[in-house]
Amino acid sequence: MKKILLIILCLPFIGFGQQTYVPDDNFEQALINLGYDIVLDDSVLTTNINNISDLNIQFQGISNLTGIEAFASLTGLQCDYNQITNLNVSNLNYLVYLTCEANNITNLNLGNNNLYWLQCWNNNISNIDLSNCTNLELLNINNNNLTSLDVSNCSSLYSIVIESNNLTNLDLKNGNNNIIDTLRIENNPNLYCINVDDSTWSMSNWTPSNEHFWDSQSYFSNNCPPATAIQEHFSSKKLLKVTDLLGRETKGTKNEPLLYLYDDGTVEKRIIVE
């Protein structure tokens, strides 16, 4: 009975002394510099970090963020300009914004976060799952190795910057394309068909003067064919009509931007230069 009573009395102290494993010395040193730890010993007192809401550890030479999962209350994480290769924030359920640009990240696990802001340009990311990021408003993931991107579940997106990747598939069809005020998808030479809500509307409203840029070979469609069928698709589609930017049918004049509408729902924007 005395032993049981002693264990019960000690439980609060055992919980208070729980440690989080932090194997990266640069990560731990950054936490020491911020006042969350004292000794460089590969561990941090969990109670010192589980109530932190914002963490800025940029430019610290960190390569391993093991231990970040214990920052249970984190809403903002800035870990830019390090040497991180793997980043898992799937347990950070309150995360609102994440900036992790200029690392060496190949794997990024976002889990089911309530994420509004994601900036991860200049990495080596080849795949990213945004299907559960339904509140995402800003996405900047240019200069990576993405071949496919689907933001169809992200109906709050107003800024999309995904230039300089290796995209062959891009699905922007989220039911709310009209709020997108920034769209940068240039320098993706293998990207042809881009799935959107309304191809005609996109061609008329997404213009360079409004911060919308894409490559000359890319076009918008309400229903893109599979990537393997793109070449066949190009050869079989038929031109229905040519209009100016106001939707008026025309035969076209030189130096005037024109919209070419095809029978498959795709629209191309062309300018005949003298």
N, C-alpha and C positions, 0 to 999 in steps of 0.2 A: 504493500500500500504506500509506503514511504517513497519507494522508487517511482511509482506512477505519479505521485504528487510532485516529485522533483522534476520529472520530465515535462509535466504540464506547466510548471512555473518557468521552465527554461525555454519553452516554445517561442515566446515573444522575442527573446534574445537571439534565438537561432534564425528566425525570420529576418530580424533587423540586420544580421550579419551576412545575409546572402550576397554572393559575389557573382558578377557577370564576367565571363571569359573574354578578354580583349587581347588576342595574340600579336597584333601589329603594334610594335613599339611607337611608331609615329602617330597612330590613332590614339593610343593611350596618352602619349605626351601632349597631344592636342587637348585631351580632356583634362590633364593636369594643368595646362596653361589656362584653361577656362575655369579652373577651380572645382572641378567635379571629381578629382582624384588627387592622391598625395604621392604615392610611391609607384615607381615603374616596375610592376611585378606581374604583368599579364592579367590583371583583374581589377575590376572597379566595383565599389559598393553599389549594389542595385538600387538602393533607396536614394542614392545621389543622382541617378539619371532617369528613373522611371517617371518623373513628373516634369521633365524638361519639354517645353513646347517648341523651341526653335534651336537648331544646331547648325553653326557655320564652321566648317572645318576645311575651307579652301586652302590650296597651296601648302599642304602639309607633308607631301611625299608619301601619302598613305596608299598601300596596295591591297589591304584586306580590311573590310569593314565588319568582320565578325564581331558580334556584340551589339550591333545597331538594333537588333530585334528586341533588346531590353528597354529601349527608349519608347515605352508604351504610350506616352502621351504626345509624341512628336507630331506637330502639324507642319513644320517646315524643315527641310534638310537641304543644305547647300554643301556639296562635297566636290566642287569643281576643281580642275587643275591638280589632280593627283595621279596615281598610277593604278587605279582600281580596275580589276578585270571582271569581277563578278559582283553584282549588286542585287541583293534580295531585300525588298522592303514590304513583302507580302504580309508581314505581321503588324505593320504600322497602320492600324485601322483608322487613325485620325489624320493621316497625312493629307495636306491640302496642296502643297507645292514641293516639287523636287527639281533641283538643278544639279546635274552631274556631268556637265560638259567638259571636254578636253581631258578625258581619261583614256583607258584602254579597255573599256567595257565591251565584252562580247555577249554576256548574259545579263539581262535585266528582267527581274521578276517583280511585277507590280501588284500581283494578287488582286484583291477586291477593294483597293483603296478608293476613298472619297477625295479623289485627286482633281484639282482644278487646273494646275499649271505644271507642265512637264517640259523641261529643257535638257536635252542630252546630246547636243551636237558635238561633232568631232570625237567619235568613238568608233568601235568596230562592231556595232550591233547589226546582226543580220536578220533577226526576228523579234517582233514585239507584239504582245497580246494586249489590245486595248478594249477587249469586249466587255470588261467589267468597269471600265473607266467612264461611266455614263455621265459624269459631271464635268468632264474635261472641257476646258474652254480654250486653252492655248497649248499648242504642240509645236515644238521646235526640235527636229531630229535630223537636221541636214548633216551632210558629210559623215555618213555611216555606210553600211553595206546591205541595206534593206532591199529585198527583191519584191516583197509584197507588203501592202499595208491596207488594213480594213478599219475605217472609223465609222462604220454604219451605225454603231450603237452610241456614238458620241454626238448627240443632237445639240449640244451647247457650244460646239466649237465655232469660234469666230476668227481664230488665227492659226494657219497651218503652214509650217515651213519645213519642207522635206526635200529640198533641192540637193543635188550632188549625192545621189544614192545609186543603186542598180535596179531600180524598180521596173518590173514588168507588169504588175497588177496593182491597181489603186482603186479602192472603193470609197467614194465620198458621199454616197447616197444615204444620207441620214435623216431625210425628211425636213431638214431645216437649213438647206444650202444658202438661203437668202440672208443669213446673218454673217456669213463668212466675208470679212472685210480685208483679210490678208491671205493670199494663196501663192506660195512660192514652190513650184515643182519643176523648175528648169534643171538642166544638166542631169537628166535621166534618159539617156539616148535610146534605151530599149522599151520605154513606156509609150504605148500607142493609145489604146482605149482607156478612158477614165470614166468610171461609172458615177453618174450624178443624178440628182432629182429630176432635172429638166434641162436637157442639152441646149435647147434654144435659148432658154433664160440665161444659162451659164455663159454662152457665147456673147450674148448681148450685154450682160452686166459685169462680167469679170474682165476687166481691161487693165492694161499696164498702168494707166493713169490712176487706177484704184488699187494698186499694189497686188495685181494678179498676173503671174508670169508662168508660162509653160513652154516646152520645146515645140518646134514647128511640126514635128511628126505626130505629136499628141493631139487627140481629139476627144470630145465629150460624147457620151452616149447614155441613154436611159437603161440600156441593157447590154453591157459589154459581153462579147463572146469569150470563151476560154482562150487563154494566152496562146495555146497551140493552134487555134483556128484563126488567129489574127491575119495571117497572110492570105488565106483563102477568103476571109471576110472582106479584105480590101478589094479583091478582084471581082467579087460578086455583087457588091452594093451598087445601087443605081441612084444617080442624081435626080432629085425631084424638082428643085428650083434653087435660084440664087436670089438673095435679098440683101438690102442694105441693112445697117444696124438698127433701123427703125422698123424693120420687118416688111418693107415695101419691095415687091418683086422687081428685079432689074436684070438687064443683060450685063451690067457692070461697066465701070469706067476705070481708067488707069489711076493708080495712086489712091484708090478708095478702098477701105476695108469692107469686105463682103462676107456674107454667111452662105455656105454651101450646105443645103439640107438634103440628106439621103433617105432612101426608103427604109432603112433599118433604125431610124431615129437618131443617127449621128449627125453632128454639125461640125463643120470645119470653117475656120476663119482664114481668109486669104486676102492678100493685097497684090494686085498686079502692078509691078513697078515699071515705069517707062524706061 
